[in-house]
């Protein structure tokens, strides 16, 4: 039972770290997107990042 609690805590902490990393990565992409759009196509950005075309367009308009 204690082992299960510990495992749940570890997984929760890992999820929190990953969520924070993803938020930071999204912020970096938003900042970089205008420059990326100047040299890459939507499809190149999509294949490199996994972002949807709609998200790329939204990030580009900022």
RODRENPA-531670 format. One record per atom (N, C-alpha, C, O): x, y, z; atom name; residue number from 0. Coordinates in nm, 3 decimals. Atoms other than C-alpha are relative to their C-alpha. Layout:
BEGIN
<rec><X>X</X><Y>Y</Y><Z>Z</Z><name>CA</name><resi>NUM</resi></rec>
...
END
This chain:
BEGIN
<rec><X>0.082</X><Y>-0.118</Y><Z>0.000</Z><name>N</name><resi>0</resi></rec>
<rec><X>0.000</X><Y>0.000</Y><Z>0.000</Z><name>CA</name><resi>0</resi></rec>
<rec><X>0.088</X><Y>0.126</Y><Z>0.000</Z><name>C</name><resi>0</resi></rec>
<rec><X>0.064</X><Y>0.218</Y><Z>-0.079</Z><name>O</name><resi>0</resi></rec>
<rec><X>-0.092</X><Y>-0.114</Y><Z>-0.003</Z><name>N</name><resi>1</resi></rec>
<rec><X>0.279</X><Y>0.245</Y><Z>0.089</Z><name>CA</name><resi>1</resi></rec>
<rec><X>0.077</X><Y>0.009</Y><Z>-0.131</Z><name>C</name><resi>1</resi></rec>
<rec><X>0.107</X><Y>0.119</Y><Z>-0.178</Z><name>O</name><resi>1</resi></rec>
<rec><X>-0.071</X><Y>0.002</Y><Z>0.128</Z><name>N</name><resi>2</resi></rec>
<rec><X>0.460</X><Y>0.139</Y><Z>-0.227</Z><name>CA</name><resi>2</resi></rec>
<rec><X>-0.087</X><Y>0.065</Y><Z>-0.110</Z><name>C</name><resi>2</resi></rec>
<rec><X>-0.037</X><Y>0.138</Y><Z>-0.195</Z><name>O</name><resi>2</resi></rec>
<rec><X>0.092</X><Y>-0.058</Y><Z>0.097</Z><name>N</name><resi>3</resi></rec>
<rec><X>0.153</X><Y>0.234</Y><Z>-0.431</Z><name>CA</name><resi>3</resi></rec>
<rec><X>-0.009</X><Y>0.152</Y><Z>0.019</Z><name>C</name><resi>3</resi></rec>
<rec><X>-0.006</X><Y>0.227</Y><Z>-0.078</Z><name>O</name><resi>3</resi></rec>
<rec><X>0.004</X><Y>-0.144</Y><Z>-0.027</Z><name>N</name><resi>4</resi></rec>
<rec><X>0.129</X><Y>0.574</Y><Z>-0.262</Z><name>CA</name><resi>4</resi></rec>
<rec><X>0.126</X><Y>0.069</Y><Z>-0.051</Z><name>C</name><resi>4</resi></rec>
<rec><X>0.120</X><Y>0.174</Y><Z>-0.115</Z><name>O</name><resi>4</resi></rec>
<rec><X>-0.128</X><Y>-0.057</Y><Z>0.044</Z><name>N</name><resi>5</resi></rec>
<rec><X>0.496</X><Y>0.638</Y><Z>-0.328</Z><name>CA</name><resi>5</resi></rec>
<rec><X>0.006</X><Y>0.007</Y><Z>-0.152</Z><name>C</name><resi>5</resi></rec>
<rec><X>0.051</X><Y>0.107</Y><Z>-0.208</Z><name>O</name><resi>5</resi></rec>
<rec><X>-0.002</X><Y>0.004</Y><Z>0.147</Z><name>N</name><resi>6</resi></rec>
<rec><X>0.459</X><Y>0.537</Y><Z>-0.693</Z><name>CA</name><resi>6</resi></rec>
<rec><X>-0.091</X><Y>0.109</Y><Z>-0.058</Z><name>C</name><resi>6</resi></rec>
<rec><X>-0.055</X><Y>0.176</Y><Z>-0.155</Z><name>O</name><resi>6</resi></rec>
<rec><X>0.092</X><Y>-0.105</Y><Z>0.045</Z><name>N</name><resi>7</resi></rec>
<rec><X>0.158</X><Y>0.768</Y><Z>-0.735</Z><name>CA</name><resi>7</resi></rec>
<rec><X>0.064</X><Y>0.137</Y><Z>0.016</Z><name>C</name><resi>7</resi></rec>
<rec><X>0.053</X><Y>0.221</Y><Z>-0.073</Z><name>O</name><resi>7</resi></rec>
<rec><X>-0.069</X><Y>-0.128</Y><Z>-0.022</Z><name>N</name><resi>8</resi></rec>
<rec><X>0.357</X><Y>1.058</Y><Z>-0.585</Z><name>CA</name><resi>8</resi></rec>
<rec><X>0.109</X><Y>0.022</Y><Z>-0.104</Z><name>C</name><resi>8</resi></rec>
<rec><X>0.123</X><Y>0.133</Y><Z>-0.157</Z><name>O</name><resi>8</resi></rec>
<rec><X>-0.108</X><Y>-0.012</Y><Z>0.099</Z><name>N</name><resi>9</resi></rec>
<rec><X>0.651</X><Y>0.988</Y><Z>-0.818</Z><name>CA</name><resi>9</resi></rec>
<rec><X>-0.056</X><Y>0.032</Y><Z>-0.138</Z><name>C</name><resi>9</resi></rec>
<rec><X>-0.003</X><Y>0.118</Y><Z>-0.209</Z><name>O</name><resi>9</resi></rec>
<rec><X>0.060</X><Y>-0.024</Y><Z>0.131</Z><name>N</name><resi>10</resi></rec>
<rec><X>0.429</X><Y>0.975</Y><Z>-1.125</Z><name>CA</name><resi>10</resi></rec>
<rec><X>-0.059</X><Y>0.140</Y><Z>-0.005</Z><name>C</name><resi>10</resi></rec>
<rec><X>-0.045</X><Y>0.209</Y><Z>-0.106</Z><name>O</name><resi>10</resi></rec>
<rec><X>0.055</X><Y>-0.135</Y><Z>-0.006</Z><name>N</name><resi>11</resi></rec>
<rec><X>0.250</X><Y>1.293</Y><Z>-1.018</Z><name>CA</name><resi>11</resi></rec>
<rec><X>0.108</X><Y>0.106</Y><Z>-0.014</Z><name>C</name><resi>11</resi></rec>
<rec><X>0.090</X><Y>0.204</Y><Z>-0.086</Z><name>O</name><resi>11</resi></rec>
<rec><X>-0.112</X><Y>-0.095</Y><Z>0.009</Z><name>N</name><resi>12</resi></rec>
<rec><X>0.581</X><Y>1.474</Y><Z>-0.974</Z><name>CA</name><resi>12</resi></rec>
<rec><X>0.057</X><Y>0.002</Y><Z>-0.142</Z><name>C</name><resi>12</resi></rec>
<rec><X>0.091</X><Y>0.108</Y><Z>-0.193</Z><name>O</name><resi>12</resi></rec>
<rec><X>-0.052</X><Y>0.007</Y><Z>0.138</Z><name>N</name><resi>13</resi></rec>
<rec><X>0.700</X><Y>1.352</Y><Z>-1.316</Z><name>CA</name><resi>13</resi></rec>
<rec><X>-0.094</X><Y>0.072</Y><Z>-0.096</Z><name>C</name><resi>13</resi></rec>
<rec><X>-0.048</X><Y>0.145</Y><Z>-0.183</Z><name>O</name><resi>13</resi></rec>
<rec><X>0.098</X><Y>-0.069</Y><Z>0.085</Z><name>N</name><resi>14</resi></rec>
<rec><X>0.377</X><Y>1.473</Y><Z>-1.481</Z><name>CA</name><resi>14</resi></rec>
<rec><X>0.011</X><Y>0.151</Y><Z>0.016</Z><name>C</name><resi>14</resi></rec>
<rec><X>0.003</X><Y>0.224</Y><Z>-0.082</Z><name>O</name><resi>14</resi></rec>
<rec><X>-0.013</X><Y>-0.144</Y><Z>-0.024</Z><name>N</name><resi>15</resi></rec>
<rec><X>0.420</X><Y>1.814</Y><Z>-1.319</Z><name>CA</name><resi>15</resi></rec>
<rec><X>0.124</X><Y>0.055</Y><Z>-0.071</Z><name>C</name><resi>15</resi></rec>
<rec><X>0.118</X><Y>0.160</Y><Z>-0.135</Z><name>O</name><resi>15</resi></rec>
<rec><X>-0.123</X><Y>-0.044</Y><Z>0.067</Z><name>N</name><resi>16</resi></rec>
<rec><X>0.780</X><Y>1.842</Y><Z>-1.445</Z><name>CA</name><resi>16</resi></rec>
<rec><X>-0.018</X><Y>0.005</Y><Z>-0.151</Z><name>C</name><resi>16</resi></rec>
<rec><X>0.022</X><Y>0.101</Y><Z>-0.216</Z><name>O</name><resi>16</resi></rec>
<rec><X>0.021</X><Y>0.004</Y><Z>0.144</Z><name>N</name><resi>17</resi></rec>
<rec><X>0.679</X><Y>1.737</Y><Z>-1.795</Z><name>CA</name><resi>17</resi></rec>
<rec><X>-0.093</X><Y>0.111</Y><Z>-0.047</Z><name>C</name><resi>17</resi></rec>
<rec><X>-0.070</X><Y>0.170</Y><Z>-0.153</Z><name>O</name><resi>17</resi></rec>
<rec><X>0.093</X><Y>-0.108</Y><Z>0.034</Z><name>N</name><resi>18</resi></rec>
<rec><X>0.390</X><Y>1.985</Y><Z>-1.800</Z><name>CA</name><resi>18</resi></rec>
<rec><X>0.074</X><Y>0.134</Y><Z>-0.001</Z><name>C</name><resi>18</resi></rec>
<rec><X>0.052</X><Y>0.217</Y><Z>-0.089</Z><name>O</name><resi>18</resi></rec>
<rec><X>-0.079</X><Y>-0.124</Y><Z>-0.006</Z><name>N</name><resi>19</resi></rec>
<rec><X>0.630</X><Y>2.263</Y><Z>-1.696</Z><name>CA</name><resi>19</resi></rec>
<rec><X>0.096</X><Y>0.011</Y><Z>-0.118</Z><name>C</name><resi>19</resi></rec>
<rec><X>0.113</X><Y>0.118</Y><Z>-0.175</Z><name>O</name><resi>19</resi></rec>
<rec><X>-0.091</X><Y>0.000</Y><Z>0.114</Z><name>N</name><resi>20</resi></rec>
<rec><X>0.880</X><Y>2.161</Y><Z>-1.964</Z><name>CA</name><resi>20</resi></rec>
<rec><X>-0.076</X><Y>0.030</Y><Z>-0.130</Z><name>C</name><resi>20</resi></rec>
<rec><X>-0.027</X><Y>0.104</Y><Z>-0.214</Z><name>O</name><resi>20</resi></rec>
<rec><X>0.079</X><Y>-0.023</Y><Z>0.120</Z><name>N</name><resi>21</resi></rec>
<rec><X>0.606</X><Y>2.155</Y><Z>-2.229</Z><name>CA</name><resi>21</resi></rec>
<rec><X>-0.045</X><Y>0.145</Y><Z>-0.009</Z><name>C</name><resi>21</resi></rec>
<rec><X>-0.044</X><Y>0.204</Y><Z>-0.117</Z><name>O</name><resi>21</resi></rec>
<rec><X>0.039</X><Y>-0.141</Y><Z>-0.003</Z><name>N</name><resi>22</resi></rec>
<rec><X>0.483</X><Y>2.499</Y><Z>-2.124</Z><name>CA</name><resi>22</resi></rec>
<rec><X>0.117</X><Y>0.088</Y><Z>-0.042</Z><name>C</name><resi>22</resi></rec>
<rec><X>0.099</X><Y>0.183</Y><Z>-0.119</Z><name>O</name><resi>22</resi></rec>
<rec><X>-0.119</X><Y>-0.076</Y><Z>0.037</Z><name>N</name><resi>23</resi></rec>
<rec><X>0.838</X><Y>2.634</Y><Z>-2.153</Z><name>CA</name><resi>23</resi></rec>
<rec><X>0.032</X><Y>-0.016</Y><Z>-0.149</Z><name>C</name><resi>23</resi></rec>
<rec><X>0.067</X><Y>0.081</Y><Z>-0.216</Z><name>O</name><resi>23</resi></rec>
<rec><X>-0.027</X><Y>0.026</Y><Z>0.142</Z><name>N</name><resi>24</resi></rec>
<rec><X>0.886</X><Y>2.470</Y><Z>-2.495</Z><name>CA</name><resi>24</resi></rec>
<rec><X>-0.100</X><Y>0.074</Y><Z>-0.087</Z><name>C</name><resi>24</resi></rec>
<rec><X>-0.062</X><Y>0.131</Y><Z>-0.190</Z><name>O</name><resi>24</resi></rec>
<rec><X>0.102</X><Y>-0.073</Y><Z>0.076</Z><name>N</name><resi>25</resi></rec>
<rec><X>0.557</X><Y>2.617</Y><Z>-2.620</Z><name>CA</name><resi>25</resi></rec>
<rec><X>0.031</X><Y>0.150</Y><Z>-0.003</Z><name>C</name><resi>25</resi></rec>
<rec><X>0.014</X><Y>0.215</Y><Z>-0.106</Z><name>O</name><resi>25</resi></rec>
<rec><X>-0.034</X><Y>-0.142</Y><Z>-0.007</Z><name>N</name><resi>26</resi></rec>
<rec><X>0.666</X><Y>2.961</Y><Z>-2.504</Z><name>CA</name><resi>26</resi></rec>
<rec><X>0.116</X><Y>0.032</Y><Z>-0.094</Z><name>C</name><resi>26</resi></rec>
<rec><X>0.114</X><Y>0.133</Y><Z>-0.164</Z><name>O</name><resi>26</resi></rec>
<rec><X>-0.114</X><Y>-0.020</Y><Z>0.091</Z><name>N</name><resi>27</resi></rec>
<rec><X>0.997</X><Y>2.927</Y><Z>-2.689</Z><name>CA</name><resi>27</resi></rec>
<rec><X>-0.045</X><Y>-0.006</Y><Z>-0.145</Z><name>C</name><resi>27</resi></rec>
<rec><X>-0.002</X><Y>0.075</Y><Z>-0.227</Z><name>O</name><resi>27</resi></rec>
<rec><X>0.049</X><Y>0.011</Y><Z>0.137</Z><name>N</name><resi>28</resi></rec>
<rec><X>0.815</X><Y>2.814</Y><Z>-3.003</Z><name>CA</name><resi>28</resi></rec>
<rec><X>-0.080</X><Y>0.124</Y><Z>-0.041</Z><name>C</name><resi>28</resi></rec>
<rec><X>-0.066</X><Y>0.172</Y><Z>-0.154</Z><name>O</name><resi>28</resi></rec>
<rec><X>0.076</X><Y>-0.122</Y><Z>0.031</Z><name>N</name><resi>29</resi></rec>
<rec><X>0.577</X><Y>3.111</Y><Z>-2.984</Z><name>CA</name><resi>29</resi></rec>
<rec><X>0.095</X><Y>0.116</Y><Z>-0.034</Z><name>C</name><resi>29</resi></rec>
<rec><X>0.072</X><Y>0.191</Y><Z>-0.129</Z><name>O</name><resi>29</resi></rec>
<rec><X>-0.096</X><Y>-0.107</Y><Z>0.023</Z><name>N</name><resi>30</resi></rec>
<rec><X>0.874</X><Y>3.346</Y><Z>-2.962</Z><name>CA</name><resi>30</resi></rec>
<rec><X>0.076</X><Y>-0.018</Y><Z>-0.132</Z><name>C</name><resi>30</resi></rec>
<rec><X>0.107</X><Y>0.079</Y><Z>-0.200</Z><name>O</name><resi>30</resi></rec>
<rec><X>-0.080</X><Y>0.031</Y><Z>0.118</Z><name>N</name><resi>31</resi></rec>
<rec><X>1.058</X><Y>3.173</Y><Z>-3.247</Z><name>CA</name><resi>31</resi></rec>
<rec><X>-0.082</X><Y>-0.007</Y><Z>-0.129</Z><name>C</name><resi>31</resi></rec>
<rec><X>-0.026</X><Y>0.003</Y><Z>-0.238</Z><name>O</name><resi>31</resi></rec>
<rec><X>0.082</X><Y>0.028</Y><Z>0.117</Z><name>N</name><resi>32</resi></rec>
<rec><X>0.763</X><Y>3.121</Y><Z>-3.482</Z><name>CA</name><resi>32</resi></rec>
<rec><X>0.008</X><Y>0.104</Y><Z>-0.111</Z><name>C</name><resi>32</resi></rec>
<rec><X>0.017</X><Y>0.065</Y><Z>-0.227</Z><name>O</name><resi>32</resi></rec>
<rec><X>-0.012</X><Y>-0.094</Y><Z>0.113</Z><name>N</name><resi>33</resi></rec>
<rec><X>0.782</X><Y>3.448</Y><Z>-3.677</Z><name>CA</name><resi>33</resi></rec>
<rec><X>0.128</X><Y>-0.021</Y><Z>-0.081</Z><name>C</name><resi>33</resi></rec>
<rec><X>0.125</X><Y>-0.015</Y><Z>-0.204</Z><name>O</name><resi>33</resi></rec>
<rec><X>-0.126</X><Y>0.025</Y><Z>0.071</Z><name>N</name><resi>34</resi></rec>
<rec><X>1.146</X><Y>3.378</Y><Z>-3.763</Z><name>CA</name><resi>34</resi></rec>
<rec><X>-0.005</X><Y>-0.134</Y><Z>-0.073</Z><name>C</name><resi>34</resi></rec>
<rec><X>0.046</X><Y>-0.147</Y><Z>-0.184</Z><name>O</name><resi>34</resi></rec>
<rec><X>0.010</X><Y>0.132</Y><Z>0.063</Z><name>N</name><resi>35</resi></rec>
<rec><X>1.071</X><Y>3.012</Y><Z>-3.836</Z><name>CA</name><resi>35</resi></rec>
<rec><X>-0.085</X><Y>0.008</Y><Z>-0.127</Z><name>C</name><resi>35</resi></rec>
<rec><X>-0.051</X><Y>-0.053</Y><Z>-0.228</Z><name>O</name><resi>35</resi></rec>
<rec><X>0.088</X><Y>-0.014</Y><Z>0.116</Z><name>N</name><resi>36</resi></rec>
<rec><X>0.790</X><Y>3.110</Y><Z>-4.073</Z><name>CA</name><resi>36</resi></rec>
<rec><X>0.070</X><Y>0.071</Y><Z>-0.114</Z><name>C</name><resi>36</resi></rec>
<rec><X>0.033</X><Y>0.053</Y><Z>-0.231</Z><name>O</name><resi>36</resi></rec>
<rec><X>-0.073</X><Y>-0.070</Y><Z>0.105</Z><name>N</name><resi>37</resi></rec>
<rec><X>1.034</X><Y>3.330</Y><Z>-4.261</Z><name>CA</name><resi>37</resi></rec>
<rec><X>0.087</X><Y>-0.095</Y><Z>-0.081</Z><name>C</name><resi>37</resi></rec>
<rec><X>0.120</X><Y>-0.066</Y><Z>-0.196</Z><name>O</name><resi>37</resi></rec>
<rec><X>-0.093</X><Y>0.090</Y><Z>0.070</Z><name>N</name><resi>38</resi></rec>
<rec><X>1.252</X><Y>3.032</Y><Z>-4.354</Z><name>CA</name><resi>38</resi></rec>
<rec><X>-0.054</X><Y>-0.142</Y><Z>-0.020</Z><name>C</name><resi>38</resi></rec>
<rec><X>0.005</X><Y>-0.220</Y><Z>-0.094</Z><name>O</name><resi>38</resi></rec>
<rec><X>0.056</X><Y>0.135</Y><Z>0.011</Z><name>N</name><resi>39</resi></rec>
<rec><X>1.030</X><Y>2.721</Y><Z>-4.319</Z><name>CA</name><resi>39</resi></rec>
<rec><X>-0.146</X><Y>0.006</Y><Z>-0.042</Z><name>C</name><resi>39</resi></rec>
<rec><X>-0.216</X><Y>0.104</Y><Z>-0.014</Z><name>O</name><resi>39</resi></rec>
<rec><X>0.142</X><Y>0.009</Y><Z>0.034</Z><name>N</name><resi>40</resi></rec>
<rec><X>0.696</X><Y>2.613</Y><Z>-4.462</Z><name>CA</name><resi>40</resi></rec>
<rec><X>-0.078</X><Y>-0.050</Y><Z>0.120</Z><name>C</name><resi>40</resi></rec>
<rec><X>-0.021</X><Y>-0.103</Y><Z>0.216</Z><name>O</name><resi>40</resi></rec>
<rec><X>0.085</X><Y>0.054</Y><Z>-0.106</Z><name>N</name><resi>41</resi></rec>
<rec><X>0.400</X><Y>2.525</Y><Z>-4.242</Z><name>CA</name><resi>41</resi></rec>
<rec><X>0.027</X><Y>-0.150</Y><Z>0.017</Z><name>C</name><resi>41</resi></rec>
<rec><X>0.037</X><Y>-0.200</Y><Z>0.129</Z><name>O</name><resi>41</resi></rec>
<rec><X>-0.020</X><Y>0.145</Y><Z>-0.004</Z><name>N</name><resi>42</resi></rec>
<rec><X>0.457</X><Y>2.160</Y><Z>-4.332</Z><name>CA</name><resi>42</resi></rec>
<rec><X>0.133</X><Y>-0.037</Y><Z>0.065</Z><name>C</name><resi>42</resi></rec>
<rec><X>0.140</X><Y>-0.133</Y><Z>0.141</Z><name>O</name><resi>42</resi></rec>
<rec><X>-0.130</X><Y>0.027</Y><Z>-0.062</Z><name>N</name><resi>43</resi></rec>
<rec><X>0.825</X><Y>2.170</Y><Z>-4.233</Z><name>CA</name><resi>43</resi></rec>
<rec><X>-0.007</X><Y>0.022</Y><Z>0.151</Z><name>C</name><resi>43</resi></rec>
<rec><X>0.047</X><Y>-0.057</Y><Z>0.229</Z><name>O</name><resi>43</resi></rec>
<rec><X>0.014</X><Y>-0.027</Y><Z>-0.143</Z><name>N</name><resi>44</resi></rec>
<rec><X>0.738</X><Y>2.325</Y><Z>-3.898</Z><name>CA</name><resi>44</resi></rec>
<rec><X>-0.085</X><Y>-0.108</Y><Z>0.065</Z><name>C</name><resi>44</resi></rec>
<rec><X>-0.053</X><Y>-0.157</Y><Z>0.173</Z><name>O</name><resi>44</resi></rec>
<rec><X>0.088</X><Y>0.103</Y><Z>-0.054</Z><name>N</name><resi>45</resi></rec>
<rec><X>0.454</X><Y>2.076</Y><Z>-3.846</Z><name>CA</name><resi>45</resi></rec>
<rec><X>0.073</X><Y>-0.133</Y><Z>0.019</Z><name>C</name><resi>45</resi></rec>
<rec><X>0.058</X><Y>-0.198</Y><Z>0.122</Z><name>O</name><resi>45</resi></rec>
<rec><X>-0.069</X><Y>0.129</Y><Z>-0.011</Z><name>N</name><resi>46</resi></rec>
<rec><X>0.674</X><Y>1.776</Y><Z>-3.915</Z><name>CA</name><resi>46</resi></rec>
<rec><X>0.110</X><Y>0.004</Y><Z>0.106</Z><name>C</name><resi>46</resi></rec>
<rec><X>0.140</X><Y>-0.098</Y><Z>0.169</Z><name>O</name><resi>46</resi></rec>
<rec><X>-0.106</X><Y>-0.013</Y><Z>-0.099</Z><name>N</name><resi>47</resi></rec>
<rec><X>0.951</X><Y>1.908</Y><Z>-3.689</Z><name>CA</name><resi>47</resi></rec>
<rec><X>-0.054</X><Y>0.010</Y><Z>0.143</Z><name>C</name><resi>47</resi></rec>
<rec><X>0.011</X><Y>-0.034</Y><Z>0.238</Z><name>O</name><resi>47</resi></rec>
<rec><X>0.051</X><Y>-0.027</Y><Z>-0.135</Z><name>N</name><resi>48</resi></rec>
<rec><X>0.727</X><Y>2.004</Y><Z>-3.397</Z><name>CA</name><resi>48</resi></rec>
<rec><X>-0.121</X><Y>-0.082</Y><Z>0.040</Z><name>C</name><resi>48</resi></rec>
<rec><X>-0.148</X><Y>-0.101</Y><Z>0.159</Z><name>O</name><resi>48</resi></rec>
<rec><X>0.123</X><Y>0.071</Y><Z>-0.031</Z><name>N</name><resi>49</resi></rec>
<rec><X>0.409</X><Y>1.800</Y><Z>-3.426</Z><name>CA</name><resi>49</resi></rec>
<rec><X>-0.118</X><Y>0.093</Y><Z>0.024</Z><name>C</name><resi>49</resi></rec>
<rec><X>-0.227</X><Y>0.047</Y><Z>0.058</Z><name>O</name><resi>49</resi></rec>
<rec><X>0.108</X><Y>-0.095</Y><Z>-0.017</Z><name>N</name><resi>50</resi></rec>
<rec><X>0.204</X><Y>2.119</Y><Z>-3.402</Z><name>CA</name><resi>50</resi></rec>
<rec><X>-0.096</X><Y>-0.007</Y><Z>-0.118</Z><name>C</name><resi>50</resi></rec>
<rec><X>-0.055</X><Y>-0.039</Y><Z>-0.230</Z><name>O</name><resi>50</resi></rec>
<rec><X>0.097</X><Y>-0.006</Y><Z>0.109</Z><name>N</name><resi>51</resi></rec>
<rec><X>-0.115</X><Y>2.150</Y><Z>-3.604</Z><name>CA</name><resi>51</resi></rec>
<rec><X>0.024</X><Y>0.128</Y><Z>-0.081</Z><name>C</name><resi>51</resi></rec>
<rec><X>0.086</X><Y>0.223</Y><Z>-0.033</Z><name>O</name><resi>51</resi></rec>
<rec><X>-0.011</X><Y>-0.119</Y><Z>0.085</Z><name>N</name><resi>52</resi></rec>
<rec><X>-0.130</X><Y>2.397</Y><Z>-3.892</Z><name>CA</name><resi>52</resi></rec>
<rec><X>-0.069</X><Y>0.118</Y><Z>0.068</Z><name>C</name><resi>52</resi></rec>
<rec><X>-0.019</X><Y>0.230</Y><Z>0.063</Z><name>O</name><resi>52</resi></rec>
<rec><X>0.073</X><Y>-0.107</Y><Z>-0.069</Z><name>N</name><resi>53</resi></rec>
<rec><X>-0.386</X><Y>2.597</Y><Z>-3.690</Z><name>CA</name><resi>53</resi></rec>
<rec><X>0.084</X><Y>0.060</Y><Z>0.112</Z><name>C</name><resi>53</resi></rec>
<rec><X>0.087</X><Y>0.182</Y><Z>0.130</Z><name>O</name><resi>53</resi></rec>
<rec><X>-0.085</X><Y>-0.049</Y><Z>-0.109</Z><name>N</name><resi>54</resi></rec>
<rec><X>-0.148</X><Y>2.621</Y><Z>-3.394</Z><name>CA</name><resi>54</resi></rec>
<rec><X>0.118</X><Y>0.079</Y><Z>-0.055</Z><name>C</name><resi>54</resi></rec>
<rec><X>0.154</X><Y>0.183</Y><Z>0.000</Z><name>O</name><resi>54</resi></rec>
<rec><X>-0.111</X><Y>-0.072</Y><Z>0.063</Z><name>N</name><resi>55</resi></rec>
<rec><X>0.139</X><Y>2.725</Y><Z>-3.620</Z><name>CA</name><resi>55</resi></rec>
<rec><X>-0.046</X><Y>0.138</Y><Z>-0.045</Z><name>C</name><resi>55</resi></rec>
<rec><X>0.023</X><Y>0.237</Y><Z>-0.024</Z><name>O</name><resi>55</resi></rec>
<rec><X>0.054</X><Y>-0.130</Y><Z>0.043</Z><name>N</name><resi>56</resi></rec>
<rec><X>-0.079</X><Y>2.998</Y><Z>-3.769</Z><name>CA</name><resi>56</resi></rec>
<rec><X>-0.024</X><Y>0.091</Y><Z>0.120</Z><name>C</name><resi>56</resi></rec>
<rec><X>0.007</X><Y>0.210</Y><Z>0.115</Z><name>O</name><resi>56</resi></rec>
<rec><X>0.028</X><Y>-0.080</Y><Z>-0.120</Z><name>N</name><resi>57</resi></rec>
<rec><X>-0.186</X><Y>3.114</Y><Z>-3.422</Z><name>CA</name><resi>57</resi></rec>
<rec><X>0.131</X><Y>0.051</Y><Z>0.059</Z><name>C</name><resi>57</resi></rec>
<rec><X>0.140</X><Y>0.169</Y><Z>0.096</Z><name>O</name><resi>57</resi></rec>
<rec><X>-0.129</X><Y>-0.042</Y><Z>-0.056</Z><name>N</name><resi>58</resi></rec>
<rec><X>0.175</X><Y>3.122</Y><Z>-3.297</Z><name>CA</name><resi>58</resi></rec>
<rec><X>0.066</X><Y>0.103</Y><Z>-0.091</Z><name>C</name><resi>58</resi></rec>
<rec><X>0.136</X><Y>0.191</Y><Z>-0.042</Z><name>O</name><resi>58</resi></rec>
<rec><X>-0.063</X><Y>-0.093</Y><Z>0.095</Z><name>N</name><resi>59</resi></rec>
<rec><X>0.283</X><Y>3.307</Y><Z>-3.614</Z><name>CA</name><resi>59</resi></rec>
<rec><X>-0.061</X><Y>0.138</Y><Z>0.008</Z><name>C</name><resi>59</resi></rec>
<rec><X>0.006</X><Y>0.236</Y><Z>-0.025</Z><name>O</name><resi>59</resi></rec>
<rec><X>0.068</X><Y>-0.129</Y><Z>0.001</Z><name>N</name><resi>60</resi></rec>
<rec><X>0.030</X><Y>3.584</Y><Z>-3.564</Z><name>CA</name><resi>60</resi></rec>
<rec><X>0.031</X><Y>0.084</Y><Z>0.123</Z><name>C</name><resi>60</resi></rec>
<rec><X>-0.016</X><Y>0.198</Y><Z>0.132</Z><name>O</name><resi>60</resi></rec>
<rec><X>-0.032</X><Y>-0.073</Y><Z>-0.122</Z><name>N</name><resi>61</resi></rec>
<rec><X>0.169</X><Y>3.690</Y><Z>-3.226</Z><name>CA</name><resi>61</resi></rec>
<rec><X>0.115</X><Y>0.094</Y><Z>-0.020</Z><name>C</name><resi>61</resi></rec>
<rec><X>0.155</X><Y>0.164</Y><Z>0.074</Z><name>O</name><resi>61</resi></rec>
END
